[in-house]
């Protein structure tokens, strides 16, 4: 699928397998998710703007590569997005952080917004949206639409597991937004959950049922 990157690194797939396992407790799930988000962040930040500046090494002066421009913005789709957010922040601690609060109407499967707080000057930042699951795509599409209305132009979406339905919906609505994920699963069940998936990511992260 266009603009879709599936990170098939053995460590990513190994950790994801443990997260899929229903026997994995919440504290281990959180740790595995944080570790996996480090590896996924490497891929999603591949195109951060960079330049050079002169530095002194112990041996000589050199033009060294450094990040340039406005600090990137990480936007978490609450609540489950925070599980990915913490790990990406470990790798990009200088990033600005925003939050979009959405919950899914269980009858329509459509997102309902209840919170929106994001950094200023989004038009000058690379914006990375994080949410562990890309299922129907409704929440991701709504979030990216809100961010575009707020000025964002350079957007990316990072998730742990995606369904073909969600990827297709995202690419129809926002074909300019690359998607990075650890797995493209088989599909959605009658309740809109990804299968084989890993269940409700928020419940797995926070130990709620």
N, C-alpha and C positions, 0 to 999 in steps of 0.2 A: 504494500500500500504506500502511496506517495506520502512523503513527509513523516513516515513512521520508522523509528529505529528501535529494534528489539535487541537489548543488550544480553548476549548469550554467553558472557564470561562464565567460566565454571564456578567461580566463587559466588557470583550472583545467583546462578541456578541452584547451587547447593543450599544457600541460605533461604532462598524462596521455597524450596522443598520442605525445609523444616517449618517455615511459616505456614505452609499449607496444611501441615499435619494437625489434626484436631486435638492431639494430645499435648501440643506445645503450649505451656502456660503463658499468661500475659507478660510476665516479666522477661521471659526469654524471647517472646514475640517482639517486644519493644526493642530489645537489644539487637536482635537480628535485623529488624527494620532499620535501625539507626546505622548499622554496619553496611547494609545493602544500599542505603541512601547515599553513603559516601561514594560507592562505586558508580551509582547512577548519576550522581552529581558531576563526576568526572566527564561523562558523556554530554550532559545537558549544558555544561559550561564551556564546551569545546570552542565556541565562537565568540567568547567574550572579547571586547575590544582591547587591543594591546598595542604598545609602542615600545620605545626604549628610553633609558636615561643613563647618564654617565655615573659609574660607581668606581670605587677603588677596591680591588681585591687585595689580598696580602701580596700579590705578585705584581699587579699593574692596574692601570685604568682600563675600563672597557665600557662599551655600550651594551647595557643589560636589558633584557625584555621585562616589561612591567605592564600591569593593567592600567588602562587609561580611561578617561571619560567618567561620567557619573557612575556611582556605585550601583550594582544591579539591585533589583527589587525581587524579593521572594514573597509570593502571595499564597497563603495557605487557605484551602477551602475547609472551614471548620466542620466537624472537630477532628476528623481522621487525618486531615492534611498535616496536622501538627506532628504526627509520627514521622513523616518524611522531612518536615521543615527542620527539625533539630539536627538531623544528620547533615543536611545540606549546609546549614549554618556552621557546622564544625569545619567544613571545607572552605566556606566563603563567609568568614565572620564579619567582614566589613559591609555586608549587604544590608540594605534597608528591608523592613519586613511589613507586610500588610496582611489583613485577614478579611475573608468574605464568609459570612454566615449564611448557609443555606440548609434547609432540611427538605427531605423528599416526601411529598404527599403520597401516602401509601396506596391511594386509589388511582390517582392520575399518573403517578411516578414522576410528576413535574416538580422542579425545585421551587421552594418558597424562600425569599430573601428575608433575613432578619438583622443582618449586620454588614457594614461595609466601611472599612478603614484602611486606607492605603497610603504609601508615601507620595510626596509631591513630585512634580516634574517627571511623571512617568514617560512622557514623550522623549526624554533624554536617557532613559535607562533600558537595559535589557530586563524584561520582566519574565520570571519563571513561576508558573502556577504549579502548585504541588497538591496532589490528592492520591491516595494509594490506589483507588479503583476508578477505572473508566468503564462504566457499565452501559447505561443507556446514552451517556454523554450529555444529558440535560444540564447537570450541575456545572460541568466544565464549560459548556457552550454559554450558559447564562453568566458565569464568572468572567469569561473572556470578553463577552459583550459589554459587561459593566466596566471592565478595565479599558477597553477601547473607547468607551464614552468618556472615561477619565483621562484620556490622552495617550494611552499606551500604543506603541506602534511596533515594537520589537518584542514579540511574545513567544514563549515556549511552554509546553505542558509536560510535566513529569509525573508518571504514575508507576505503581508496582505491577499491576495486572490490568490488562485491557481486554475488552470483548470486541469482536469485529463490528458489532452494531454501533458501539460507542465511537470507535475509530471512524467508521463511515459517516456517522452523524457529525462528528467534529470536522471532518474534512469537507463535508458539504457546507457547514455553517462558517467555518474559519479555515479555508484552505491554505492560508498564509502561516499557520501556526504549526511548527514541528512538534511531534509527539515522541517522547522517549519512554520506554517501558521495559520491564524485565520479562514480560510474557504476554503473548497474544493467545488467549484461551479460546475454548470452543464456541461459547455463546452465552445466552441469558436464559434463565428459567422463567417460569410463568410469573414469578414475583420480581423480575428484573434484576436478579442476582447473577453474577458471573459464575459459570461452571467450567472446569472443576473448581476454580477460584480458591478462596480461603475463608469464606464466610463474610460476615460484616467486619470490615477492617477496624472501625471505631470500637466495636465491642471487643475484638481481639486485643487491641492496643490497651484499652482502659479497663478491661475485665468486667464489662457490663453485658447483660443479656437482654 
